[in-house]
Amino acid sequence: MILALFFILSLVSLSKAVDTLEGTTFIFGDSLVDAGNNNYFSTLSKADTRPNGIDFKASGGKPTGRFTNGRTIADIVAEELGQSHYAAPFLAPNTTGKALLNGVNYASGGGGIMNETGKIFVNRLSMDIQIDYFNITRKQLNELLHSSTAREFIMRKSIFSITVGANDFLNNYFVPVVSIGQRVSENPDVFINHLITTLKGQLIRLYNLDARKFLIANVGPIGCIPYQKSLNKLREDQCVELPNKVAVQYNARLKDLLTELNENLPEATFVLANVYDLVSEVITNYKKLGFKSASKACCGNGGKLQGILPCGPTSSMCADRTKYVFWDNYHPSEAANLIIAKQLIDGNTRVISPMNLRQLRDL
């Protein structure tokens, strides 16, 4: 009798905790939003060494597995929307129990929409695996709360943030030697069609697990990252045309997909984050925004843009990290992430549609 009463009181307490939450985020995607999942398995895609995380206050400047000098866009969004804690990596041993109510991060450096994407890193979590992991969380929430409270928490209080697709081009379709056969047999239209079809199935799978509020980021101007510019020996004011061209093609198809899902999945809201234009504007207007460089990696090695090798203990590092758009050869700095995140939170429909993240949270 006492145990039963204790159990009921615990459920009531947790239900009240759910009611007071401003919002929770479940994060899926790649290294742009990975919070440390790749620390927990053997992979060539890691950010667990200095100086990664040097400006991440929550860790005292120690590396956490985030592929930037400080906070990711997902971290900044969580703060601005009123979350008291960052979503913890799913694979971290303490991501259990009440910690689940702060959201969970499933993202993985090197991961993509397609399961074969990122195989050059040996191990990574693809979107399919990340959704498998959310399915585990979903069952844990049923056990933690009552099933009806858990469902309400997922449907009304939770945003499902998905930042994926860039690796499917950079570390799959465009990988030298590895992908030549595929590019001969699949033109960009065919490959993009595979991506969109696969992503559609993944989003519907999340919907069937009670996800209702979705934030989907499109692919940024991947031809403008230091790695691509260094590899192709371009000037600082140039970008590689083909990667940007296929990103634009993919983004158009993604927009159509989200329109279709908004029309056909009852009670669901799919919000499109126009990351391509947001990042392009930061790169174009970098001087006006207070940056010194929008082409050189703050931390890295190789070439005049330091864009060939990833950031690590032996890398060169810029003196002022707030003056660089890019932290390393692939990823934005915290300063750039902050500009982009604030646009996603309160921006207009040109950069995020059909509503911004503050409006999505309050739905």
C-alpha positions in Angstrom: 0.0 0.0 0.0 2.8 2.4 0.9 4.7 1.5 -2.2 1.7 2.1 -4.3 1.1 5.5 -2.7 4.7 6.4 -3.3 4.5 5.4 -6.9 1.3 7.6 -7.4 2.9 10.6 -5.7 6.0 10.2 -7.9 3.8 10.2 -11.0 2.0 13.3 -9.8 5.3 15.0 -9.1 6.7 14.2 -12.6 3.4 15.3 -14.2 3.7 18.6 -12.5 7.4 18.9 -13.6 6.2 18.3 -17.2 3.6 21.0 -16.9 6.2 23.6 -15.8 8.5 22.9 -18.7 8.8 25.7 -21.3 9.7 23.2 -24.0 12.0 20.2 -24.6 14.0 19.4 -27.7 14.9 16.0 -29.2 17.9 16.6 -31.5 18.8 14.5 -34.5 21.4 15.0 -37.1 25.1 15.3 -37.7 28.2 17.0 -36.3 26.6 20.5 -36.5 24.5 19.5 -33.5 26.3 16.5 -32.0 26.7 17.0 -28.2 29.1 14.1 -27.7 27.5 10.8 -28.8 30.6 10.1 -30.9 32.7 10.0 -27.7 31.1 6.7 -26.8 32.2 4.5 -29.7 35.2 4.1 -31.9 35.1 6.5 -34.9 37.4 8.8 -36.9 34.8 11.6 -36.4 35.5 13.0 -33.0 35.8 16.3 -31.3 36.9 15.1 -27.8 40.3 16.8 -27.8 41.4 20.4 -27.1 40.9 23.1 -28.3 37.4 21.9 -29.3 35.0 23.3 -26.7 37.4 25.9 -25.4 34.6 28.5 -25.0 31.9 26.1 -23.8 31.2 27.5 -20.3 29.2 24.5 -19.1 32.3 22.3 -19.3 34.7 24.9 -18.1 36.3 25.0 -21.6 36.9 21.2 -21.7 36.0 19.3 -24.9 32.6 17.6 -24.8 32.4 16.2 -28.3 30.8 19.3 -29.8 32.4 20.2 -33.1 32.9 23.9 -32.4 34.6 26.2 -29.9 31.4 26.7 -27.8 27.7 26.1 -28.1 26.0 24.6 -31.1 22.9 26.1 -32.7 20.9 23.5 -30.8 22.4 24.6 -27.5 21.7 28.2 -28.1 18.1 27.5 -29.2 17.5 25.5 -26.0 18.7 28.4 -23.8 16.6 31.0 -25.6 13.5 28.9 -25.5 13.7 28.5 -21.7 15.2 25.0 -21.3 17.1 24.7 -18.0 19.6 22.1 -19.3 21.1 21.1 -22.6 19.7 17.9 -24.2 22.2 15.2 -23.1 23.8 12.8 -25.6 21.7 9.6 -25.8 24.8 7.4 -25.3 25.9 9.2 -22.1 25.4 6.8 -19.1 23.5 9.4 -17.1 20.9 10.1 -19.8 18.2 8.3 -18.0 15.2 8.9 -15.7 14.2 12.5 -15.1 17.1 13.7 -17.3 15.0 12.6 -20.3 12.6 15.5 -19.5 15.4 17.9 -20.6 15.4 16.4 -24.0 17.9 14.0 -25.6 20.5 14.5 -28.3 20.9 11.6 -30.8 23.1 13.5 -33.4 26.3 12.0 -34.6 29.3 13.4 -36.4 29.5 11.8 -39.8 25.8 10.7 -39.8 23.4 11.2 -42.6 20.1 10.3 -44.1 21.5 7.3 -45.9 22.9 4.5 -43.8 26.1 4.3 -46.0 26.9 8.0 -45.5 30.0 8.6 -43.5 31.4 5.1 -43.9 34.8 6.8 -44.4 34.7 7.5 -40.6 34.2 3.8 -39.9 31.4 4.3 -37.3 28.7 6.9 -36.9 25.0 7.0 -36.2 22.8 7.3 -39.2 19.3 8.8 -39.0 17.7 5.3 -39.0 19.8 4.4 -35.9 19.1 7.7 -34.2 15.4 7.1 -34.6 15.9 3.5 -33.2 17.4 5.2 -30.2 14.5 7.6 -29.8 12.2 4.6 -29.8 14.1 3.4 -26.7 13.6 6.8 -25.1 10.0 6.8 -26.0 9.5 3.5 -24.1 11.5 4.9 -21.2 9.2 7.9 -21.0 6.2 5.6 -20.8 7.8 4.0 -17.8 8.9 7.3 -16.2 5.5 9.0 -16.7 2.1 7.5 -17.3 1.7 6.5 -21.0 -0.9 9.2 -21.5 1.3 11.9 -19.8 4.3 10.7 -21.9 2.3 11.1 -25.1 1.1 14.6 -24.1 4.7 15.5 -23.3 6.0 14.3 -26.7 3.2 15.8 -28.7 2.7 19.2 -27.0 5.9 20.0 -25.2 8.6 18.6 -27.5 10.3 20.0 -30.6 12.0 17.5 -32.9 15.0 19.2 -34.4 16.6 17.6 -37.4 19.9 18.9 -39.0 21.0 16.4 -41.6 21.8 16.0 -45.3 25.2 17.8 -45.7 27.2 14.6 -45.0 25.1 12.8 -47.6 26.8 15.0 -50.1 30.2 15.8 -48.5 30.9 12.4 -47.1 29.1 10.2 -49.6 28.2 11.6 -53.0 31.3 13.8 -53.3 33.9 11.6 -51.6 36.9 11.3 -54.0 37.4 7.7 -55.4 34.8 6.1 -53.0 31.8 7.6 -54.8 32.9 7.8 -58.4 31.0 4.6 -59.4 27.8 6.0 -57.7 28.1 9.3 -59.4 28.5 7.6 -62.8 25.3 5.6 -62.2 23.3 8.3 -60.3 23.0 11.8 -61.4 22.3 14.4 -58.7 18.5 14.2 -59.4 18.4 10.5 -58.8 20.6 10.7 -55.6 18.5 13.6 -54.2 15.3 11.6 -54.9 16.7 8.8 -52.8 17.5 11.2 -50.0 14.1 12.8 -50.0 12.3 9.4 -50.2 14.4 8.0 -47.3 14.0 11.2 -45.2 10.2 11.1 -45.7 10.0 7.6 -44.3 12.1 8.7 -41.3 9.9 11.7 -40.5 6.8 9.6 -40.8 8.3 7.1 -38.4 8.9 9.9 -35.9 5.4 11.1 -36.4 4.1 7.5 -35.6 6.1 7.7 -32.4 4.0 10.8 -31.5 6.3 13.6 -32.7 4.2 16.6 -33.8 6.5 19.7 -33.8 9.3 19.4 -36.3 12.2 21.7 -37.1 14.0 20.6 -40.3 17.1 22.5 -41.4 18.0 22.5 -45.1 21.6 22.0 -46.3 23.8 25.0 -46.0 26.2 26.4 -48.7 28.6 23.4 -48.4 30.7 24.6 -51.3 31.8 27.6 -49.1 33.3 25.7 -46.1 37.0 26.0 -45.7 37.5 22.3 -46.5 35.9 22.5 -50.0 37.7 25.8 -50.7 41.0 24.4 -49.6 40.6 21.2 -51.5 39.8 23.1 -54.7 42.4 25.8 -54.1 40.0 28.7 -54.5 40.3 32.3 -53.5 38.8 33.5 -50.3 35.9 35.1 -52.1 35.0 32.0 -54.1 32.9 28.9 -53.4 32.8 25.5 -55.1 29.9 25.6 -57.5 28.8 22.0 -57.7 28.2 21.2 -54.0 26.2 24.5 -53.7 24.2 23.7 -56.8 23.2 20.2 -55.5 22.4 21.7 -52.0 20.0 24.2 -53.7 18.4 21.3 -55.7 18.0 19.2 -52.5 16.6 22.2 -50.6 13.9 22.8 -53.2 12.8 19.1 -52.9 12.9 19.3 -49.1 10.6 22.3 -49.1 8.1 20.5 -51.2 8.3 17.4 -49.0 7.6 19.5 -45.8 4.6 21.1 -47.6 3.3 17.7 -48.4 3.7 16.4 -44.9 2.1 19.5 -43.4 -0.9 18.9 -45.6 -1.2 15.2 -45.0 -0.2 14.4 -41.4 -2.9 15.5 -38.9 -1.8 17.8 -36.1 1.8 17.9 -37.3 3.7 21.1 -37.9 6.9 20.9 -40.0 9.0 24.1 -39.9 11.7 24.6 -42.5 14.9 26.4 -41.4 16.5 28.1 -44.4 20.0 27.6 -43.2 21.4 27.9 -46.7 20.4 31.6 -47.0 21.2 32.3 -43.3 24.8 31.0 -43.6 25.2 32.6 -47.1 24.2 36.0 -45.7 26.7 35.7 -42.8 29.5 34.8 -45.3 28.6 37.6 -47.6 28.2 40.3 -44.9 30.9 39.0 -42.5 32.6 42.3 -42.2 29.4 44.2 -41.3 28.7 41.5 -38.7 32.1 42.1 -37.0 34.0 39.1 -38.4 37.6 39.2 -39.7 37.2 36.1 -42.0 34.4 34.0 -43.5 36.7 31.6 -45.3 39.6 30.6 -43.1 39.2 28.1 -40.3 40.0 29.5 -36.8 41.4 26.1 -35.8 43.0 23.7 -38.3 45.9 22.9 -40.6 46.6 22.6 -44.3 46.6 25.3 -47.0 46.2 29.1 -46.5 42.7 28.6 -45.1 43.7 25.9 -42.6 40.9 23.9 -44.1 42.3 20.4 -44.9 42.8 18.8 -41.5 40.3 18.9 -38.6 40.9 20.9 -35.4 43.0 19.1 -32.8 45.8 19.5 -30.2 48.5 20.3 -32.8 46.4 22.7 -34.9 47.0 26.3 -35.4 44.3 28.5 -33.7 43.3 32.1 -34.3 43.8 34.7 -31.5 40.2 35.9 -31.4 37.6 33.2 -32.0 34.7 35.7 -32.2 36.2 37.1 -35.4 35.9 33.9 -37.5 32.7 32.5 -39.1 34.2 29.0 -39.2 35.7 27.2 -36.2 37.3 24.4 -38.2 37.3 23.0 -41.8 33.6 22.1 -41.6 31.8 23.8 -38.7 30.8 27.3 -37.8 32.1 29.1 -34.7 29.9 29.8 -31.7 29.8 33.5 -32.8 28.3 32.4 -36.2 26.0 29.9 -34.5 24.6 32.6 -32.3 23.6 34.8 -35.2 21.9 31.8 -37.0 20.1 30.6 -33.9 18.6 33.9 -33.1 17.2 34.2 -36.6 15.6 30.7 -36.2 14.1 31.7 -32.8 12.5 35.0 -33.8 13.0 35.4 -37.5 10.4 36.0 -40.2 9.2 33.5 -42.9 12.0 34.3 -45.2 14.4 32.4 -43.0 12.1 30.1 -41.1 8.6 29.1 -42.2 5.7 28.7 -41.7 6.6 30.1 -38.2 9.7 30.6 -36.1 10.8 28.5 -33.2 9.3 30.6 -30.4 5.9 30.3 -32.2 6.4 26.6 -32.7 7.2 26.1 -29.0 4.0 28.0 -28.0 1.7 26.0 -30.3 
